[in-house]
Amino acid sequence: MKRNKFNGYERLLILMSFFLFLNFLPGIPMTAEAAFPEKPVTIVVCFGPGGMRDIAARGVGNTMGKYLGVPMIVKNLPGAGGVRGMNNIYLAESDGYTFGVSMGTDIVAQILKTVEFDNTKYTVIGRIQRSPGFLTVKADSPIRSIKDFKTFGKPIRQSAFSLFAPSTILPMILSDREGWDLVTIGGYRGAAAANLAVVRGEVEIAGAGLSSLKPYLEAKQLRLILTIDDKRSPDFPNVPTIVEEGHPDLANFALDLWFVGPPNIPKSRVKILEDAFKKTAEDPEFLKWAGKAGMDVAYLNGTEMRKNILGLFDVFTKYKSVIQKYIK
C-alpha cells in the first residue's frame, strides 16, 4: 500500500537535512545575529593612556557597554606613530568585536608610510568629537590673517609636534595654493612646546587645539588668526574660518575623532554598533562626563563620517608631493 504522508521521525530527518543544506550556502549563518554581542568588545587605542584617543575610548566604552549589554575593554597598542594599532584594527576579525579610534593623522600616515590598513575600507561606526583647530601667532605679531603670509617678507616658520597632524599639514597646502614660503620645524614634544615656540619667537605660527592654547591666550601671549572648521567658534566669534578665507575643502582639518572597525563587518552587526554608539553620544551621563573631560561631542553617523574621511583622503593624496617636501 502506497504511503502519502511522512511519519514524525521522517519529517525530523528532512528538516534537519534542509537546515544543514542551508548552512552550507554562502552568506547564510546558522546562528541568529540577534545574539550579537555575546562577549566583551575591545576598543583599540593606537597610542598610550592619557591622550585624546584614549580619553574618548574610555568614555565611550563606559557608556556604550550599557547599550550593548557587554563589557567594553580598552586596549592600548602604541607604536610606529599609531600605525601598529591601526593595523591591528584593520586586520582584526570582521565580527564586530574589535574597533578603535581614528583621526586625520591616520590618513596622512597611510599616504606617506607603508601601512597595512586602508582608511577607505574601514567599517566606519561614527564620529564622536569635533573640535576646531586654530592657527596662532605671537600676540604682538604684525600678521593679522593668513593673507599676510604672502607679504610677510620672509618665509613663515611653523612649529610642529606631529608632522602628520592636519593642523600641521594645512599651512603646507595653503603655502602651495597661495604662493608663499613655509618652513616646518618639527621635533617639539607636545602641543604646549610648539605653542611656546611661537611665544619665544622661534617660529611665526603654530596649529593647535584650544585646550593647549588656553594658558597662552589667557596670558595674552598668543593671538588666533584662523579657525580650522566650517563655522566660527562661539568662544572666538571674531576669528574667521578656513572656509571664509577661501578654502572650504580644508574645513575637515578640524580635530575630529571617529570610531572604525575592520572591513566587511556584517551589516546587521554594524547596525547594532551604530545604534549603541548613537545612544552613547546622546546619553545625559556621557554628555556630563564629556563636558568635564573637555570633549566636544559632535555625533555623526557612519555614512556621513565616511564622506568626510574620503574627502580628507582626496585632499591629502592630491598634495602628497607638497607634504613630502616639508617633512623630509
N, C-alpha and C positions, 0 to 999 in steps of 0.2 A: 504493500500500500504506500502510495507516494505521500511524503510529508510536505506540508505547505508552510509550516512555521518552525522556527528555531526554538530549542529549549533554552532555559535560563543560562546554562553553562556555555552553550554555543554563542549566545548573544554576548556574554562577557569576553569570550575569546576574540570575537570580531571587534568589539570596542577597543580592547587592548591593542590589537594589531593595528587598528586605524590610528590610535594615538601614537604608537611608535613610529608609524609611517610619517605622520605629520612632523614629528620631532626631527626627522632626517631631512625635511625640506628646509632650504636656506631661509634664514630670517624669521623662523617660527620657533620661539623658545618654549621649553617645557614649563618653566616657572612663570608665574604672573608677575608683571612689572610692578604691580601694586605693592609687592613685598619690599621694594627698594625704599630707603636703605635698611639693611638688617644688621649692619656693623658700623663701627666708628668711621667717620670721614676725615681724611687728612688734608690740611691746608699747608702747602709748601711755601716757605718764605726763602727767597734766594739770597738773603743777607742775614747777618746775625741779629740777636734780640735788640730791641730798643729803637729801631729805625721806623720810618713811616710805614713800610710794608708790614713789619712785624706788629706794630700797634693796630693797624687796620685788620690784620688777620685774626688777632686775638679778640678784638672787639666784635667782629662779625661772627667768629666761631662761638663765642659765649652765648650769643642770641640765636644764631641760625640753627644751632643744635636743638633748640627748643621746638622749632618748627619741623625739623626733620625727624625728631624723635630718637636721635642717637647722639653720642658724644662727638665732638669735633676736636681733633688733635692738631696743634700747630707744630710743624717740623721745619726747623731752620737748617738750610743747606747752603751756607755761604761758599764762595769760591769762584775764581775766574771772573770777577766783576759781575756776578749774578748769573753767569752762563750755566754753571753747574746745576743750580736749582731749576732754571727754566728748561734745561734739557730733561731733568728728572720729571717735570710735569708733562712735557710733551711725549715722553717715552713710556709713561705710566699706562697701566691697563685702562682701556676705554670703557670702564664700568661705572664711572661716576663717583668712585670712592676717593679719588685724588684730584685736587685742583689747587690753584695757587694765585698769588697776587702779582700783577704785572703793571708796567708803566712804559712811558715813551723810551726810556733808556734801553729797554729790551729790543725795541725795533731798530734803534741805531746799532746796537750790538750785532744784530743779525746781518745788517747791511755791510758792516765793516769788519766783522770777525768770521771765523769758521765755527759755525754752531750746528747743532743737530735739530734745533727747533725751528719752526716756521710760524711767525706771528699771524700769517694769513690763514692758517689751518687750525689753530687752536679752537676749541669749543668755548665761545665767549658767554659767560654767565651773566655779566652785567658790571656796570660801574658803580662804585660806592662813594667815591670822593672826587671833587673837582675844586681845586684852589687856584686862584690866579697867581701867575708868576709876575715878577716885576724886573725891569731894568732900572738900576740905581746909579747915581753919580754922587760925588762929594758935594756936601751942602753948598759950598761956595764955587762950584764949577761953573764955567761960562756956558756949558751945554744945557740947553733948556728942553730940547726934544731930540729925537733921532735924526731929524732933518739937519741938525747942526753938525752931525758927524762928518758930512762931506766938506764942510767949510772950516773944520777944526784946525787945519794947517799941518797936522802930523797924524800918523797912524793912531787909531783908537786902540788902547790896550784893555783887554778884559781878563779878569781873574777867574779861574775855574777850579772847583774841587772835584768835578766829574766832567771829563771831556765828552761823555755820551749824553749828558743831561740836555733835554730840549731847550732849556734856558741858555745853555752854552752854545748850542747849535744855531739858535735863532740869529744872533749877531753875524755869524758866518754867512748865513743865507742873505741877510739884509745887506751886508757889505758887497756881496756879489751882485745883487739886484740894483743897488743904488750907487755903486761905484765909489766906495771909499775904502781906505786901507785899514786892516784889522790885524792885531797881534793877539793871539790867545796864549796866556801864561797859565799852565796847569800846575798841579802838584800841591795845591792848597788843601789842608786837611780839614775838610768840612766847610759848610756854607759860612759859618761865622768868620773863619780865617779869610775866606775870599772877600767877604764884605769889609773886613778890617783893612785889606789891601787897598780898597778904594779910599777909606778914611785916611790912610797914610800917604796917599798919593802915588802908590806903586803902579796903579792902573787907573784908567778913567771910568770904567763901568764894571758892573757885575750883575749877574742874573740870579735871583733867589726868590724863595717864598717868604711870605710875610712873617712867619714865626721866627726866622733867623734875622730878619731886618728890624724887628721891633725895637730892640735896645738902642740901635744906632739912629733910628728915626726919632725916638723919644728924646735922645740926647742932641738932636738936630745936627748930627754929623753926616747924615746921608739925605738925599732927596730923590724921590721917584720921578722918572720921566716917561715910563711906559708901562701899561698894564697888559700882560700877556694873557688875553682872554677875549671873548667876543662881547663882553659888556664891562662897564666900569665897576670898580669895587665900591661898595657902599661906604667903606672906610676911607677911600680916597677918590671921591667923585670928580676931582679936578684933573686926574691923571688919565690921559687918553689911552684908548686901546690900540692894539696892533691892527684891528680892523679899521679904525678911524685913520690910522696912518697909511692906509692903502694896501694892506696885506691880509685880506680876510682868510686866506688859506693857511695862515700861520696861527690862527686863533686856538687851534687844538694843541698848541705847545704849552698850554696851561698844565698845572700839576695834577694830572688825573691818576687815579688808582682803579684798576679793574681786576676782575677775577676770571681766570681761564682754566680750562681743563684740557686733557689730551684730545686729539681729533676723534671724531666718529663715536662719541658717547651716544647711546640710543636716545632718540628724541623724547621718548616717554620719561626717561630719567633726567634729561636736561630740563624738561618742563617742571619736574618736582624740585630740582635745584633752583631754577629761576623763581618759582613761586615762593620758596622759603627765603631766597635772597631778597626778594621784593618786600616780603613781610618784615624781614630784619631791618631793612632801610627805613621802614615806616614805624617800627616798634618804638613806643614812647621811652622805654627804659634805655634802649640802644641810643636814641637821639640825645637823651640826657647824658649818657656816658660820653658820646661823641663830642658834645659841647665842652665837657671838662677836659677831654683829651686834645682839644684843638683841631678836631677833624671836621672838615666842611663836607657834610653828607650831601651828595648830589646824585641820586639814583638815576641810572639809565639802563634800560633793558638790553639784553644781549644783542638783539638785532641792530638797534641803533648804535650801540657801542662798537659793533663790528664795522659799521660805516666809518666811524671816527678813526679806528685803527687802520683801515685800508687807506683813508685819506692821509694819515701821517706816513704810512709806508710809501705812498706815492711821492710825497714831498721829499722825504729823506733819500729815496732812491734817485730822484731827479738831481739832487745836489750832492750825490755821493762823492764826486771828484773834488768839489769845493770843500766838503767836510774833511776829506782825507788830507787836503793841502794844509789845513790848520792843525791837525792833530798828529802829524808825523813827528 
